[in-house]
Amino acid sequence: MDPGQSRIPVKVHRRVCILRSDDSIIIEEVLSRKKLQNDIAGRLTPSSILIRPGRTEPIIAELLKLGHTPKIIQRPTL
């Protein structure tokens, strides 16, 4: 490896949902909800978070309650 290069640690997540928004304020709203803390696996970027497997429904319900209209994209079943 070139001395000028450094390694970037990468963590692979399987079977998680990614909540992504063009407006990072929406992500902040979700993160600020105490009742959703156990549903969130982590933050990827200022505008995206990881949702734990099987925990998407509470997040979607909260987004709808806040007046947002989430677009849900599901991976096709293989």
N, CA, C and O atoms as CSV, one atom per row, in Angstrom:
chain,resi,resn,atom,element,x,y,z
A,1,MET,N,N,0.843,-1.172,0.000
A,1,MET,CA,C,0.000,0.000,0.000
A,1,MET,C,C,0.888,1.234,0.000
A,1,MET,O,O,1.901,1.287,0.698
A,2,ASP,N,N,0.502,2.211,-0.781
A,2,ASP,CA,C,1.228,3.471,-0.885
A,2,ASP,C,C,1.201,4.186,0.472
A,2,ASP,O,O,0.135,4.281,1.081
A,3,PRO,N,N,2.349,4.697,0.966
A,3,PRO,CA,C,2.382,5.380,2.259
A,3,PRO,C,C,1.430,6.570,2.362
A,3,PRO,O,O,1.031,6.941,3.465
A,4,GLY,N,N,1.062,7.170,1.238
A,4,GLY,CA,C,0.150,8.306,1.250
A,4,GLY,C,C,-1.316,7.908,1.358
A,4,GLY,O,O,-2.184,8.752,1.583
A,5,GLN,N,N,-1.584,6.619,1.195
A,5,GLN,CA,C,-2.968,6.140,1.265
A,5,GLN,C,C,-3.260,5.617,2.664
A,5,GLN,O,O,-2.370,5.130,3.361
A,6,SER,N,N,-4.501,5.724,3.053
A,6,SER,CA,C,-4.898,5.146,4.332
A,6,SER,C,C,-6.103,4.241,4.120
A,6,SER,O,O,-6.834,4.377,3.139
A,7,ARG,N,N,-6.294,3.342,5.029
A,7,ARG,CA,C,-7.426,2.427,4.936
A,7,ARG,C,C,-8.639,3.048,5.608
A,7,ARG,O,O,-8.527,3.741,6.619
A,8,ILE,N,N,-9.775,2.788,5.034
A,8,ILE,CA,C,-11.023,3.270,5.606
A,8,ILE,C,C,-11.783,2.055,6.129
A,8,ILE,O,O,-12.100,1.146,5.361
A,9,PRO,N,N,-12.080,2.030,7.436
A,9,PRO,CA,C,-12.833,0.896,7.962
A,9,PRO,C,C,-14.261,0.905,7.414
A,9,PRO,O,O,-14.895,1.956,7.319
A,10,VAL,N,N,-14.750,-0.267,7.060
A,10,VAL,CA,C,-16.085,-0.405,6.491
A,10,VAL,C,C,-16.860,-1.428,7.306
A,10,VAL,O,O,-16.341,-2.499,7.624
A,11,LYS,N,N,-18.092,-1.102,7.641
A,11,LYS,CA,C,-18.960,-2.030,8.345
A,11,LYS,C,C,-20.122,-2.374,7.431
A,11,LYS,O,O,-20.789,-1.482,6.908
A,12,VAL,N,N,-20.367,-3.657,7.236
A,12,VAL,CA,C,-21.440,-4.111,6.363
A,12,VAL,C,C,-22.670,-4.399,7.209
A,12,VAL,O,O,-22.592,-5.104,8.215
A,13,HIS,N,N,-23.805,-3.850,6.795
A,13,HIS,CA,C,-25.072,-4.089,7.480
A,13,HIS,C,C,-25.971,-4.879,6.536
A,13,HIS,O,O,-26.113,-4.529,5.365
A,14,ARG,N,N,-26.565,-5.927,7.044
A,14,ARG,CA,C,-27.478,-6.732,6.234
A,14,ARG,C,C,-28.884,-6.637,6.798
A,14,ARG,O,O,-29.080,-6.525,8.008
A,15,ARG,N,N,-29.848,-6.681,5.911
A,15,ARG,CA,C,-31.264,-6.678,6.264
A,15,ARG,C,C,-31.657,-5.472,7.121
A,15,ARG,O,O,-32.412,-5.610,8.084
A,16,VAL,N,N,-31.161,-4.332,6.779
A,16,VAL,CA,C,-31.558,-3.106,7.467
A,16,VAL,C,C,-32.261,-2.188,6.467
A,16,VAL,O,O,-32.126,-2.336,5.252
A,17,CYS,N,N,-32.995,-1.262,7.002
A,17,CYS,CA,C,-33.661,-0.249,6.192
A,17,CYS,C,C,-32.846,1.033,6.308
A,17,CYS,O,O,-32.298,1.334,7.369
A,18,ILE,N,N,-32.769,1.767,5.241
A,18,ILE,CA,C,-32.096,3.065,5.266
A,18,ILE,C,C,-33.158,4.136,5.089
A,18,ILE,O,O,-33.926,4.125,4.126
A,19,LEU,N,N,-33.183,5.057,6.034
A,19,LEU,CA,C,-34.050,6.220,5.913
A,19,LEU,C,C,-33.187,7.360,5.409
A,19,LEU,O,O,-32.226,7.764,6.064
A,20,ARG,N,N,-33.539,7.879,4.235
A,20,ARG,CA,C,-32.759,8.937,3.613
A,20,ARG,C,C,-33.686,10.100,3.283
A,20,ARG,O,O,-34.826,9.904,2.863
A,21,SER,N,N,-33.185,11.295,3.475
A,21,SER,CA,C,-33.984,12.480,3.202
A,21,SER,C,C,-33.106,13.561,2.585
A,21,SER,O,O,-31.922,13.675,2.901
A,22,ASP,N,N,-33.703,14.350,1.704
A,22,ASP,CA,C,-32.985,15.496,1.146
A,22,ASP,C,C,-32.845,16.598,2.182
A,22,ASP,O,O,-31.996,17.481,2.057
A,23,ASP,N,N,-33.691,16.537,3.208
A,23,ASP,CA,C,-33.692,17.543,4.274
A,23,ASP,C,C,-33.214,16.888,5.571
A,23,ASP,O,O,-33.927,16.069,6.149
A,24,SER,N,N,-32.026,17.240,6.025
A,24,SER,CA,C,-31.466,16.613,7.224
A,24,SER,C,C,-32.265,16.942,8.483
A,24,SER,O,O,-32.100,16.273,9.504
A,25,ILE,N,N,-33.119,17.948,8.433
A,25,ILE,CA,C,-33.980,18.294,9.570
A,25,ILE,C,C,-34.948,17.144,9.855
A,25,ILE,O,O,-35.257,16.874,11.016
A,26,ILE,N,N,-35.422,16.473,8.824
A,26,ILE,CA,C,-36.319,15.327,9.012
A,26,ILE,C,C,-35.602,14.216,9.764
A,26,ILE,O,O,-36.180,13.583,10.647
A,27,ILE,N,N,-34.351,13.982,9.415
A,27,ILE,CA,C,-33.558,12.972,10.127
A,27,ILE,C,C,-33.411,13.378,11.589
A,27,ILE,O,O,-33.530,12.537,12.480
A,28,GLU,N,N,-33.156,14.640,11.839
A,28,GLU,CA,C,-33.039,15.133,13.213
A,28,GLU,C,C,-34.341,14.935,13.984
A,28,GLU,O,O,-34.320,14.595,15.167
A,29,GLU,N,N,-35.466,15.147,13.317
A,29,GLU,CA,C,-36.770,14.931,13.956
A,29,GLU,C,C,-36.930,13.485,14.401
A,29,GLU,O,O,-37.365,13.217,15.521
A,30,VAL,N,N,-36.577,12.561,13.526
A,30,VAL,CA,C,-36.689,11.141,13.862
A,30,VAL,C,C,-35.729,10.797,14.997
A,30,VAL,O,O,-36.108,10.103,15.941
A,31,LEU,N,N,-34.504,11.271,14.911
A,31,LEU,CA,C,-33.514,10.980,15.950
A,31,LEU,C,C,-33.907,11.565,17.305
A,31,LEU,O,O,-33.518,11.031,18.344
A,32,SER,N,N,-34.660,12.637,17.305
A,32,SER,CA,C,-35.029,13.275,18.570
A,32,SER,C,C,-36.184,12.579,19.285
A,32,SER,O,O,-36.449,12.872,20.451
A,33,ARG,N,N,-36.869,11.673,18.612
A,33,ARG,CA,C,-37.994,10.957,19.221
A,33,ARG,C,C,-37.481,9.839,20.115
A,33,ARG,O,O,-36.928,8.853,19.627
A,34,LYS,N,N,-37.662,9.987,21.416
A,34,LYS,CA,C,-37.163,8.997,22.375
A,34,LYS,C,C,-37.759,7.624,22.146
A,34,LYS,O,O,-37.075,6.615,22.317
A,35,LYS,N,N,-39.030,7.572,21.760
A,35,LYS,CA,C,-39.674,6.269,21.578
A,35,LYS,C,C,-39.130,5.498,20.369
A,35,LYS,O,O,-39.406,4.308,20.220
A,36,LEU,N,N,-38.365,6.165,19.511
A,36,LEU,CA,C,-37.799,5.500,18.332
A,36,LEU,C,C,-36.335,5.111,18.515
A,36,LEU,O,O,-35.747,4.506,17.618
A,37,GLN,N,N,-35.745,5.439,19.639
A,37,GLN,CA,C,-34.315,5.209,19.847
A,37,GLN,C,C,-33.909,3.743,19.641
A,37,GLN,O,O,-32.843,3.475,19.087
A,38,ASN,N,N,-34.745,2.793,20.080
A,38,ASN,CA,C,-34.411,1.370,19.928
A,38,ASN,C,C,-34.592,0.870,18.506
A,38,ASN,O,O,-34.135,-0.221,18.165
A,39,ASP,N,N,-35.259,1.666,17.671
A,39,ASP,CA,C,-35.484,1.275,16.276
A,39,ASP,C,C,-34.355,1.708,15.354
A,39,ASP,O,O,-34.251,1.227,14.226
A,40,ILE,N,N,-33.518,2.606,15.828
A,40,ILE,CA,C,-32.452,3.174,14.996
A,40,ILE,C,C,-31.127,2.481,15.286
A,40,ILE,O,O,-30.680,2.424,16.431
A,41,ALA,N,N,-30.503,1.954,14.227
A,41,ALA,CA,C,-29.233,1.238,14.375
A,41,ALA,C,C,-28.038,2.185,14.335
A,41,ALA,O,O,-26.998,1.886,14.921
A,42,GLY,N,N,-28.167,3.312,13.659
A,42,GLY,CA,C,-27.053,4.249,13.574
A,42,GLY,C,C,-27.268,5.279,12.487
A,42,GLY,O,O,-28.218,5.213,11.707
A,43,ARG,N,N,-26.368,6.217,12.462
A,43,ARG,CA,C,-26.426,7.295,11.480
A,43,ARG,C,C,-25.313,7.098,10.462
A,43,ARG,O,O,-24.153,6.894,10.821
A,44,LEU,N,N,-25.681,7.161,9.194
A,44,LEU,CA,C,-24.685,7.018,8.125
A,44,LEU,C,C,-24.118,8.373,7.717
A,44,LEU,O,O,-22.903,8.556,7.635
A,45,THR,N,N,-25.014,9.310,7.466
A,45,THR,CA,C,-24.636,10.659,7.033
A,45,THR,C,C,-25.598,11.638,7.702
A,45,THR,O,O,-26.534,11.200,8.371
A,46,PRO,N,N,-25.403,12.936,7.546
A,46,PRO,CA,C,-26.375,13.875,8.116
A,46,PRO,C,C,-27.796,13.686,7.572
A,46,PRO,O,O,-28.767,14.107,8.199
A,47,SER,N,N,-27.907,13.052,6.403
A,47,SER,CA,C,-29.233,12.892,5.802
A,47,SER,C,C,-29.696,11.439,5.685
A,47,SER,O,O,-30.632,11.155,4.939
A,48,SER,N,N,-29.052,10.509,6.413
A,48,SER,CA,C,-29.495,9.114,6.364
A,48,SER,C,C,-29.173,8.375,7.659
A,48,SER,O,O,-28.137,8.592,8.288
A,49,ILE,N,N,-30.105,7.489,8.036
A,49,ILE,CA,C,-29.923,6.650,9.224
A,49,ILE,C,C,-30.298,5.212,8.894
A,49,ILE,O,O,-31.055,4.949,7.960
A,50,LEU,N,N,-29.755,4.287,9.678
A,50,LEU,CA,C,-30.071,2.873,9.538
A,50,LEU,C,C,-31.179,2.513,10.519
A,50,LEU,O,O,-31.131,2.895,11.688
A,51,ILE,N,N,-32.176,1.776,10.037
A,51,ILE,CA,C,-33.267,1.302,10.870
A,51,ILE,C,C,-33.067,-0.195,11.096
A,51,ILE,O,O,-32.755,-0.934,10.162
A,52,ARG,N,N,-33.247,-0.632,12.333
A,52,ARG,CA,C,-33.053,-2.050,12.664
A,52,ARG,C,C,-34.036,-2.936,11.891
A,52,ARG,O,O,-35.137,-2.502,11.553
A,53,PRO,N,N,-33.628,-4.183,11.613
A,53,PRO,CA,C,-34.511,-5.106,10.890
A,53,PRO,C,C,-35.860,-5.258,11.601
A,53,PRO,O,O,-35.922,-5.422,12.819
A,54,GLY,N,N,-36.923,-5.202,10.821
A,54,GLY,CA,C,-38.259,-5.384,11.353
A,54,GLY,C,C,-38.812,-4.207,12.141
A,54,GLY,O,O,-39.869,-4.331,12.761
A,55,ARG,N,N,-38.133,-3.079,12.135
A,55,ARG,CA,C,-38.551,-1.927,12.944
A,55,ARG,C,C,-38.937,-0.724,12.089
A,55,ARG,O,O,-38.905,0.412,12.564
A,56,THR,N,N,-39.300,-0.967,10.836
A,56,THR,CA,C,-39.643,0.147,9.953
A,56,THR,C,C,-41.020,0.738,10.238
A,56,THR,O,O,-41.224,1.939,10.065
A,57,GLU,N,N,-41.962,-0.089,10.673
A,57,GLU,CA,C,-43.331,0.388,10.874
A,57,GLU,C,C,-43.427,1.550,11.869
A,57,GLU,O,O,-44.106,2.532,11.569
A,58,PRO,N,N,-42.774,1.484,13.045
A,58,PRO,CA,C,-42.855,2.637,13.956
A,58,PRO,C,C,-42.266,3.915,13.358
A,58,PRO,O,O,-42.757,5.013,13.620
A,59,ILE,N,N,-41.220,3.769,12.559
A,59,ILE,CA,C,-40.593,4.935,11.930
A,59,ILE,C,C,-41.540,5.542,10.901
A,59,ILE,O,O,-41.721,6.758,10.859
A,60,ILE,N,N,-42.143,4.694,10.073
A,60,ILE,CA,C,-43.085,5.174,9.060
A,60,ILE,C,C,-44.275,5.845,9.738
A,60,ILE,O,O,-44.710,6.915,9.311
A,61,ALA,N,N,-44.802,5.228,10.785
A,61,ALA,CA,C,-45.944,5.798,11.505
A,61,ALA,C,C,-45.600,7.169,12.076
A,61,ALA,O,O,-46.417,8.088,12.016
A,62,GLU,N,N,-44.413,7.310,12.621
A,62,GLU,CA,C,-44.005,8.595,13.191
A,62,GLU,C,C,-43.831,9.656,12.109
A,62,GLU,O,O,-44.205,10.812,12.308
A,63,LEU,N,N,-43.268,9.273,10.970
A,63,LEU,CA,C,-43.125,10.220,9.859
A,63,LEU,C,C,-44.492,10.707,9.384
A,63,LEU,O,O,-44.676,11.895,9.120
A,64,LEU,N,N,-45.451,9.782,9.278
A,64,LEU,CA,C,-46.804,10.160,8.874
A,64,LEU,C,C,-47.444,11.080,9.912
A,64,LEU,O,O,-48.115,12.049,9.560
A,65,LYS,N,N,-47.232,10.772,11.194
A,65,LYS,CA,C,-47.765,11.594,12.282
A,65,LYS,C,C,-47.201,13.023,12.214
A,65,LYS,O,O,-47.898,13.989,12.525
A,66,LEU,N,N,-45.940,13.139,11.805
A,66,LEU,CA,C,-45.291,14.449,11.686
A,66,LEU,C,C,-45.699,15.197,10.415
A,66,LEU,O,O,-45.280,16.333,10.197
A,67,GLY,N,N,-46.526,14.548,9.573
A,67,GLY,CA,C,-47.000,15.202,8.354
A,67,GLY,C,C,-46.144,14.951,7.130
A,67,GLY,O,O,-46.336,15.595,6.098
A,68,HIS,N,N,-45.202,14.022,7.227
A,68,HIS,CA,C,-44.354,13.697,6.082
A,68,HIS,C,C,-44.984,12.570,5.268
A,68,HIS,O,O,-45.816,11.820,5.779
A,69,THR,N,N,-44.595,12.457,4.026
A,69,THR,CA,C,-45.110,11.398,3.156
A,69,THR,C,C,-43.929,10.584,2.632
A,69,THR,O,O,-43.405,10.868,1.555
A,70,PRO,N,N,-43.507,9.562,3.400
A,70,PRO,CA,C,-42.336,8.788,2.982
A,70,PRO,C,C,-42.603,7.964,1.720
A,70,PRO,O,O,-43.691,7.420,1.528
A,71,LYS,N,N,-41.607,7.891,0.891
A,71,LYS,CA,C,-41.646,7.030,-0.281
A,71,LYS,C,C,-40.936,5.737,0.112
A,71,LYS,O,O,-39.759,5.751,0.473
A,72,ILE,N,N,-41.655,4.629,0.038
A,72,ILE,CA,C,-41.112,3.362,0.488
A,72,ILE,C,C,-40.701,2.547,-0.726
A,72,ILE,O,O,-41.511,2.261,-1.607
A,73,ILE,N,N,-39.427,2.181,-0.755
A,73,ILE,CA,C,-38.883,1.386,-1.854
A,73,ILE,C,C,-38.419,0.070,-1.253
A,73,ILE,O,O,-37.587,0.055,-0.346
A,74,GLN,N,N,-38.950,-1.025,-1.752
A,74,GLN,CA,C,-38.573,-2.324,-1.226
A,74,GLN,C,C,-37.753,-3.089,-2.254
A,74,GLN,O,O,-37.969,-2.994,-3.462
A,75,ARG,N,N,-36.818,-3.839,-1.731
A,75,ARG,CA,C,-36.003,-4.691,-2.583
A,75,ARG,C,C,-36.868,-5.839,-3.086
A,75,ARG,O,O,-37.608,-6.436,-2.304
A,76,PRO,N,N,-36.792,-6.157,-4.358
A,76,PRO,CA,C,-37.599,-7.266,-4.874
A,76,PRO,C,C,-37.216,-8.591,-4.231
A,76,PRO,O,O,-36.043,-8.832,-3.945
A,77,THR,N,N,-38.191,-9.437,-4.008
A,77,THR,CA,C,-37.935,-10.769,-3.435
A,77,THR,C,C,-37.279,-11.636,-4.503
A,77,THR,O,O,-37.748,-11.708,-5.639
A,78,LEU,N,N,-36.193,-12.290,-4.123
A,78,LEU,CA,C,-35.462,-13.139,-5.080
A,78,LEU,C,C,-35.939,-14.549,-5.023
A,78,LEU,O,O,-35.438,-15.400,-5.758
